[in-house]
Amino acid sequence: MKKIIYILILINAFAFNLELRASDKKIKLDSTVTPNQSKQEFAYDDNGNQILYAYYSWDKILNNWVQSWKSEYIFDDNGNPILYVLYRWDNILNDWVQSSKSEYAYDVKGNRILNASYDWDNTLKDWVGDRKYEYAYDVKGNRILSAWYVWDNTLNDWVRDSKFEDAYDDNGNRILDAYYYWDKTLDDWVGDWKHEHAYDDNGNRILDAYYYWDKTLDDWVGDWKHEHTYDNNGNQILAAGYDWDKTLNNWVQSRKFETTYDNNGNRILDAGYRWDNNLNNWVVDSKSETTYDDNGNQILNVRYYWDNTLNNWVGDSKYENAFDDNGNRILDAGYNWDMRLNYWVGWYKHEHAFDDNGNPMLYARYIWDKTLNNWVGREKYEYARDDNGNQILYAWYDWDNTLNNWVGNWKYETKFDYSYDTLSVINPINNSKYKFIHQINYNWDKTNNDWVISDTAKYYYSDFNPTSIEKEVATIHNFLIYPNPSSEKISVDLGEVIGGVGFTDLSIYDILGNEIMTIPNYTNKTEIDVNNIPIGTYTIQIQTNTGIVSQRLLVNR
């Protein structure tokens, strides 16, 4: 039976930046209430920054709300978070007790230069360090140093752990990234690995070289390198791989890939070769053929390998795609070649549907049933948006093999009040710039084979008059993760970007606040593989030069 953890978690209090003017009148979200289940309360400073998030649960025995946990925040004059403190309710003390905190610092350009987290030690009655990160940037704002520290309980102080160093050329291309760890015996930094990169005048990467630190030689030693060649149109036509030969103390040829393009610049053939030392020549061993539709969308990719026994090409894998008239991908399917059956066998298939604005309306996942020799459903998600582009429906279904049909699992419907303009609402839930009225959650009733209401979350607001003037800042609207929930890959779409946000890192945190994954210098619509992430509820957090935005992610299987 499929398992999933669904817990309402904190939508990061730094998830929005507001454009405030002293004359503006706004409303702020004070609380959300799901009767007999949960309640959330919020508070803000004079600039509209959220400084409190408190969560309560319903006690059926006491027939009343009981405190669970709360978070408090402090911001600097530029709206940057500088302190976050988490408290938990102690039933014995009948009071809030500190649990953890994070401290932040920034340079004059707004770049974060410090991130330190602490845990509260009940025995010492004091904060004890957990981890600390220090950052440095060049004059163009590129991060060139990330130093990590851990807390030493014996020394009762921070000690060095590891660091990353980066370097960039005048065009902002990263030409070096190196990792070092602190050697307590040597009392010095020791290299672990480094990457070197080079670019041509057009910004194409022409070299990637990887080195590791040899403790015996006390120096960097080559491991592998890739050299790239491009045509006049900037298309990569050759990628050559080399390995380091310790005997020759030099690079030796290993593999290469040659690429061919059609007249439209689409990659249609990749041929792979390996270097044969006996023949002292290149030997072809793989190829990949790609087909496109009239709009340049990739609709077929087939990969082959050379079978020396058969002296012929043998299928390895193929990928099929289909697109609607607007260029949205509505089908992606993968197949593997079955040597025993001598034909293609399904691996995965995803179906998608979009509205006229390109918003996802449907995501369905299928797996291959070897017994039926056909696709069978696994799960699907349906979405709906109103005329303002806000998501008002999310429904999740599972495939029932007995009924041979989709069966509901969970859905919610959301309603908005559009009598307020987008700059008049302070609402940290889901980063919304509109006024939520309520959210209705449903479960599937197997007896009646229909949706039934499980609970309704209501939102309560009050008037808010800013007392200070804050400069206009960049924000992100319509931040979207799909499919969500997911079991394989997700796409992160930043949607509408207002004011020129400078992006840095995308991170995924579990429900305890532990960082699971970080993607530095990501781009819009980044695709993330969540196959290796355990089932549960997570927060995807994007740090920009003006704050942090967050969304909830559910991972299931």
C-alpha positions in Angstrom: 0.0 0.0 0.0 1.3 3.4 -0.9 2.4 5.5 2.1 2.6 9.2 2.3 3.3 11.7 5.1 1.1 14.7 4.8 1.8 17.4 7.4 1.0 21.0 7.2 4.4 22.7 7.5 5.7 26.2 7.8 5.6 28.2 4.7 8.9 30.1 5.1 8.3 33.4 6.7 10.7 35.0 4.3 8.6 33.8 1.3 7.6 37.2 0.1 8.8 40.8 -0.2 6.3 43.6 -0.2 6.2 46.9 -2.0 5.1 49.3 0.8 4.3 53.0 0.7 3.3 55.0 3.7 -0.1 55.9 2.2 -1.1 52.3 1.2 -3.8 50.6 3.2 -3.5 46.8 3.3 -5.0 43.8 4.9 -2.9 41.1 6.5 -3.6 37.5 7.2 -3.9 37.0 10.9 -4.8 33.3 11.2 -6.1 30.3 9.4 -8.4 27.8 11.1 -9.3 24.3 10.3 -12.0 23.4 12.8 -11.2 20.7 15.3 -7.8 20.2 13.6 -5.3 23.0 13.4 -4.9 26.8 13.7 -2.1 29.1 12.5 -1.4 32.6 13.7 0.7 35.3 12.1 2.2 38.6 13.1 4.1 41.3 11.2 6.4 44.2 11.8 5.7 47.7 10.6 7.2 46.9 7.2 5.0 43.9 6.6 7.7 41.3 7.3 6.3 38.3 9.0 7.7 38.1 12.5 5.6 35.3 14.0 4.2 32.0 12.9 2.4 30.0 15.6 0.8 26.6 15.1 -1.9 25.1 17.4 -3.6 21.7 17.3 -7.0 20.7 18.6 -7.2 18.7 21.8 -10.3 16.5 21.7 -10.1 15.8 25.4 -9.7 19.4 26.5 -12.0 20.5 23.7 -9.7 23.4 23.1 -6.6 24.6 21.1 -3.2 23.7 22.5 0.1 25.2 21.6 2.4 23.1 19.4 5.2 25.2 18.1 6.0 28.8 16.9 8.7 30.6 14.9 9.8 34.2 15.5 11.8 36.3 13.1 13.8 39.6 13.0 14.7 41.6 9.9 17.2 44.3 9.2 16.4 47.7 7.7 16.6 46.2 4.2 14.1 43.5 4.9 16.7 40.7 5.1 16.0 38.1 7.7 18.7 38.2 10.4 17.3 35.9 13.1 14.9 32.9 13.2 14.0 31.2 16.4 11.9 28.0 16.7 10.0 27.3 20.0 8.1 24.2 21.1 5.4 24.0 23.7 6.4 22.2 26.9 3.4 20.6 28.6 5.3 20.1 31.8 6.5 23.7 32.1 3.3 24.9 30.5 5.4 27.4 28.5 7.3 27.9 25.3 10.8 26.5 25.3 13.5 27.3 22.7 14.4 24.6 20.2 16.6 26.0 17.5 17.7 29.3 15.9 19.4 30.6 12.8 21.4 33.8 12.4 22.1 35.6 9.2 24.3 38.5 8.1 24.7 40.3 4.8 27.3 42.6 3.1 26.5 46.1 1.8 25.2 44.7 -1.5 22.7 42.4 0.2 24.7 39.2 -0.3 24.3 36.7 2.5 27.7 36.2 4.2 26.7 34.3 7.2 24.2 31.5 8.0 24.6 30.0 11.5 22.3 27.5 13.2 22.1 26.6 16.8 20.2 24.1 19.0 19.0 24.7 22.5 20.7 22.5 25.1 18.4 22.0 28.1 21.2 20.7 30.3 23.5 23.7 29.6 20.5 26.1 29.4 22.3 27.7 26.5 22.6 27.7 22.7 25.0 25.1 21.2 26.2 25.5 17.6 25.1 23.1 15.0 26.6 24.3 11.7 27.8 27.6 10.3 28.3 28.8 6.7 30.4 31.9 5.7 30.3 33.3 2.2 32.4 35.7 0.2 31.8 37.3 -3.2 33.8 39.0 -5.9 33.0 42.6 -7.0 30.5 41.3 -9.5 28.5 39.4 -6.9 29.7 35.9 -7.8 30.1 33.7 -4.7 33.8 32.7 -4.5 33.9 31.2 -1.1 31.6 28.9 1.0 33.2 27.9 4.3 31.5 25.3 6.6 32.0 25.1 10.3 30.8 22.6 12.9 30.5 23.0 16.7 33.1 21.4 18.9 31.6 20.6 22.3 35.0 20.2 23.9 36.3 23.6 22.7 32.8 25.1 23.0 33.4 26.9 19.7 33.2 26.7 16.0 35.9 24.6 14.2 36.6 24.5 10.4 35.1 21.6 8.5 35.2 22.2 4.8 35.1 24.9 2.1 34.4 25.5 -1.5 36.4 28.0 -3.6 35.2 29.3 -6.9 36.7 31.6 -9.5 35.2 33.4 -12.5 36.5 35.0 -15.7 35.6 38.5 -16.8 32.5 37.3 -18.5 31.1 35.7 -15.3 31.9 32.1 -16.4 33.0 29.9 -13.6 36.5 28.6 -14.3 37.3 26.9 -11.0 35.5 25.1 -8.3 37.5 23.4 -5.6 36.6 21.5 -2.4 38.9 21.4 0.7 38.5 19.8 4.1 40.1 20.8 7.4 42.8 18.4 8.6 43.0 18.7 12.4 46.4 16.9 12.5 48.0 19.3 9.9 46.0 22.2 11.2 45.5 23.3 7.7 43.2 23.0 4.6 43.8 19.9 2.5 42.5 19.6 -1.1 40.0 17.0 -2.0 38.9 17.7 -5.6 38.8 20.5 -8.0 37.3 21.3 -11.5 38.8 23.6 -14.0 36.9 25.1 -16.9 37.7 27.1 -20.0 35.6 29.0 -22.5 36.0 30.3 -26.0 35.2 33.9 -27.0 31.6 33.0 -27.6 31.2 31.7 -24.0 31.1 28.0 -25.1 32.7 25.7 -22.5 35.7 24.1 -24.2 37.4 22.4 -21.3 36.3 20.5 -18.2 39.1 18.9 -16.1 38.8 17.1 -12.8 41.6 16.7 -10.3 42.0 15.0 -6.9 44.5 15.7 -4.2 47.3 13.1 -3.9 48.5 13.1 -0.2 51.7 11.2 -1.2 52.6 13.7 -3.9 51.1 16.6 -1.9 49.7 17.9 -5.1 46.8 17.8 -7.5 46.7 14.8 -9.8 44.5 14.6 -13.0 41.6 12.2 -13.1 39.7 13.0 -16.2 39.1 15.8 -18.7 36.7 16.7 -21.5 37.5 18.9 -24.4 34.7 20.4 -26.5 34.6 21.7 -30.1 31.9 23.8 -31.7 30.8 24.8 -35.2 30.2 28.4 -36.4 26.7 28.2 -35.0 27.8 27.4 -31.5 26.7 23.7 -31.8 29.0 21.2 -30.0 30.3 18.8 -32.7 32.9 17.0 -30.7 33.4 16.0 -27.1 36.6 14.2 -26.3 37.4 12.5 -23.0 40.7 11.8 -21.5 42.0 9.8 -18.5 45.1 10.5 -16.5 47.8 7.8 -17.0 50.0 7.6 -13.9 52.7 5.6 -15.7 53.0 8.1 -18.6 52.2 11.0 -16.3 50.0 12.4 -19.0 46.5 12.5 -20.4 45.5 9.6 -22.7 42.5 9.3 -25.0 39.5 7.5 -23.6 36.2 8.3 -25.3 34.8 10.8 -27.8 31.4 11.8 -29.1 30.7 13.3 -32.5 27.5 15.2 -33.1 25.6 16.0 -36.3 22.9 18.6 -36.7 20.2 19.3 -39.3 19.8 22.6 -41.2 17.7 23.9 -38.3 20.4 23.3 -35.8 18.7 20.3 -34.2 21.0 17.5 -32.9 20.1 14.4 -35.0 23.0 12.1 -34.4 25.5 11.4 -31.6 28.2 8.8 -32.3 30.3 7.4 -29.4 33.8 6.0 -29.8 36.2 4.4 -27.4 40.0 4.3 -27.8 41.3 0.8 -28.5 45.0 0.6 -27.4 45.5 -2.6 -29.3 44.3 -1.2 -32.6 45.7 2.3 -31.7 42.5 3.8 -33.1 39.0 4.9 -32.3 36.2 2.2 -32.4 32.6 3.1 -32.6 30.5 1.6 -29.8 27.3 3.6 -29.4 25.0 6.1 -31.2 21.9 8.1 -30.5 19.5 9.2 -33.2 17.0 12.1 -32.6 13.9 13.2 -34.6 12.0 16.5 -34.4 8.6 17.8 -35.4 8.1 20.8 -37.7 8.4 23.1 -34.7 11.7 21.8 -33.6 10.4 19.8 -30.7 12.2 16.6 -30.0 9.7 13.7 -30.5 12.0 10.7 -30.7 15.4 9.7 -29.3 16.8 6.2 -29.9 20.0 5.0 -28.4 22.0 2.0 -29.7 25.1 0.1 -28.8 27.4 -1.9 -31.1 27.2 -5.7 -30.5 30.5 -7.3 -31.5 29.0 -10.7 -31.5 26.2 -9.8 -33.8 28.4 -7.3 -35.6 25.4 -4.9 -35.7 23.6 -2.2 -33.8 21.3 -3.3 -31.0 18.7 -1.1 -29.3 19.4 0.2 -25.8 16.7 2.8 -25.0 14.3 5.1 -26.6 12.3 8.2 -25.6 9.1 9.5 -27.2 7.6 12.9 -26.8 4.5 14.6 -28.1 3.6 18.3 -28.0 0.4 20.3 -28.4 0.0 23.3 -30.8 1.4 25.7 -28.2 4.6 23.7 -27.8 3.7 22.2 -24.4 4.9 18.6 -23.9 1.8 16.4 -23.5 3.6 13.0 -23.6 6.9 11.6 -22.6 7.6 7.9 -22.5 10.7 5.8 -22.1 11.4 2.3 -23.3 14.2 -0.3 -23.0 15.2 -2.9 -25.5 14.4 -6.5 -24.3 17.1 -8.8 -25.8 15.0 -11.9 -25.0 11.8 -10.6 -26.5 13.6 -8.7 -29.2 11.4 -5.6 -29.0 10.9 -2.4 -27.0 9.4 -2.7 -23.5 7.9 0.2 -21.7 9.7 1.8 -18.8 7.7 4.9 -17.9 5.0 7.1 -19.5 3.8 10.6 -18.5 0.8 12.4 -19.9 0.2 16.1 -19.5 -2.4 18.6 -20.4 -2.3 22.4 -20.3 -4.8 25.3 -20.5 -4.6 28.1 -23.0 -2.2 30.0 -20.8 0.2 27.1 -20.6 -0.7 26.2 -17.0 -0.6 22.5 -16.2 -4.1 20.9 -15.9 -3.2 17.2 -15.8 -0.3 15.0 -15.0 -0.7 11.2 -15.3 2.0 8.6 -14.6 1.9 5.1 -16.0 4.1 2.0 -15.6 4.6 -1.0 -17.8 2.8 -4.2 -16.8 4.9 -7.1 -18.1 1.9 -9.5 -17.6 -0.5 -7.4 -19.6 2.3 -6.2 -21.9 0.8 -2.8 -21.7 0.7 0.5 -19.8 -1.3 0.7 -16.5 -2.1 3.8 -14.5 -0.1 4.6 -11.4 -1.2 8.1 -10.3 -2.6 11.3 -11.8 -3.1 14.9 -10.7 -5.6 17.4 -12.0 -5.3 21.2 -11.6 -7.6 24.1 -12.4 -7.0 27.9 -12.3 -9.3 30.8 -12.3 -9.2 33.8 -14.7 -6.6 35.5 -12.6 -4.2 32.5 -12.9 -4.6 31.3 -9.3 -4.9 27.6 -8.7 -8.3 26.8 -7.4 -8.3 23.0 -7.7 -5.8 20.2 -7.0 -6.9 16.6 -7.1 -4.9 13.4 -6.7 -5.9 10.0 -8.0 -4.5 6.5 -7.8 -5.0 3.6 -10.2 -7.1 0.8 -8.8 -6.1 -2.5 -10.5 -9.3 -4.2 -9.3 -11.6 -1.6 -10.6 -9.3 -0.9 -13.6 -10.0 2.8 -13.1 -8.8 5.9 -11.3 -9.8 6.3 -7.7 -9.6 9.6 -5.8 -7.1 10.0 -3.0 -7.2 13.6 -2.0 -8.2 17.0 -3.4 -8.6 20.6 -2.3 -10.5 23.6 -3.7 -9.5 27.2 -3.0 -11.5 30.4 -3.3 -10.1 33.9 -3.6 -11.5 37.4 -3.0 -10.4 39.7 -5.8 -11.8 42.9 -4.3 -8.3 43.8 -3.2 -5.5 44.6 -5.6 -2.3 42.5 -5.6 -0.3 45.0 -3.5 -2.9 45.2 -0.8 -2.7 41.7 0.6 -0.1 40.4 3.0 -0.5 36.6 2.9 2.5 34.3 3.6 0.5 31.1 2.7 1.6 29.8 -0.7 3.2 33.1 -1.5 -0.2 34.4 -2.6 -0.6 38.0 -3.7 -4.4 37.6 -3.4 -6.8 37.2 -0.6 -7.6 33.6 0.3 -11.2 33.1 1.6 -11.1 29.4 2.3 -9.7 26.0 1.3 -11.9 22.9 1.2 -10.1 19.6 1.6 -11.7 16.3 0.4 -11.0 12.6 0.8 -12.3 9.8 -1.4 -15.2 7.8 0.0 -14.8 4.2 -1.4 -18.3 3.2 -0.4 -20.0 6.0 -2.3 -17.2 6.2 -4.9 -17.2 10.0 -4.6 -15.4 12.9 -2.9 -16.4 13.9 0.7 -15.4 17.0 2.6 -12.8 16.2 5.2 -12.2 19.8 6.5 -12.3 23.4 5.6 -9.6 25.9 6.3 -10.7 29.5 6.7 -8.5 32.6 6.6 -9.0 35.7 8.8 -7.6 39.1 8.0 -7.3 42.6 9.5 -6.4 46.0 8.3 -2.8 47.0 8.2 -1.3 50.5 7.7 2.5 50.5 6.9 4.3 53.1 9.0 7.5 53.2 7.0 8.4 53.6 3.4 10.3 50.7 1.8 11.9 50.8 -1.6 10.5 48.8 -4.4 12.0 45.3 -4.4 12.1 42.4 -6.8 9.6 39.6 -6.2 8.6 36.3 -7.6 4.9 35.6 -8.3 3.2 32.3 -9.3 6.1 30.1 -8.1 5.1 26.7 -9.3 6.2 23.1 -8.6 4.7 20.3 -10.8 3.9 17.5 -10.5 3.2 17.9 -6.8 3.1 15.4 -5.2 5.8 13.6 -7.2 7.7 10.4 -7.1 10.3 10.9 -9.8 11.1 14.3 -11.3 9.6 17.8 -10.7 9.9 21.0 -12.6 10.3 24.3 -10.7 8.8 27.2 -12.6 9.4 30.7 -11.2 6.5 32.1 -13.2 6.3 35.9 -13.3 9.4 37.6 -12.1 9.0 41.2 -11.0 11.9 43.7 -10.7 14.9 41.7 -11.7 15.5 39.2 -9.0 19.1 37.9 -8.8 19.0 34.2 -8.1 21.4 32.2 -6.0 20.5 28.8 -4.6 17.6 26.5 -4.7 17.4 24.2 -1.6 15.1 21.4 -0.4 14.5 21.0 3.3 12.8 18.2 5.2 10.1 18.8 7.9 12.8 19.1 10.6 14.6 21.9 8.7 17.5 19.6 7.5 18.9 20.6 4.1 18.4 17.6 1.7 19.6 19.1 -1.5 21.0 22.4 -2.9 21.2 23.5 -6.6 23.4 26.5 -7.0 22.9 29.0 -9.8 19.8 27.3 -11.1 17.7 28.6 -14.0 14.0 28.9 -14.4 12.0 25.7 -14.9 14.8 23.7 -13.3 14.0 19.9 -13.4 14.9 18.1 -10.2 15.2 14.3 -9.7 13.5 13.3 -6.4 13.8 9.5 -6.9 16.3 9.3 -4.0 14.4 11.5 -1.6 12.3 9.5 1.0 8.6 9.7 1.1 7.4 12.8 3.1 6.7 16.5 3.1 9.5 19.0 2.1 10.0 22.7 1.5 11.6 24.0 -1.7 13.3 27.3 -0.9 14.7 29.7 -3.4 17.1 32.4 -2.1 17.2 35.6 -4.1 19.0 38.9 -3.6 15.8 40.3 -2.1 14.7 37.5 0.2 13.5 33.9 0.1 10.5 32.2 -1.5 9.2 28.8 -0.5 6.7 26.1 -1.5 5.7 22.8 -0.1 6.6 19.5 -1.9 5.1 16.1 -1.3 7.1 13.0 -2.3 5.3 9.7 -2.6 5.8 6.3 -4.2 
